[in-house]
């Protein structure tokens, strides 16, 4: 979400996507973002959508509690995904 706020800030200032991506990568490290990602966000902002949160998505909701998963993984950190799934 922090990068999205930076994208919006830069959009308001007016630099091009390539310049914005370069500035962000200079400040936060290489490969933090790419020009294409910045372009997608700029297009959203140009279309009037300045919401920074995630959009609702369809699909199956998570059916497991994060704390429960953490407990199972900590109990057996070398377990395979299949073994973890059977334990839940």
Secondary structure, 3 states (H helix, E strand, C coil): CHHHHHHHHHHHHCCCHHHHHHHHHHHHCCCCCCHHHHHHHHHHHHCCCCCCCCCCCCCCCCCCCHHHHHHHHHHCCCCCHHHHHHHC
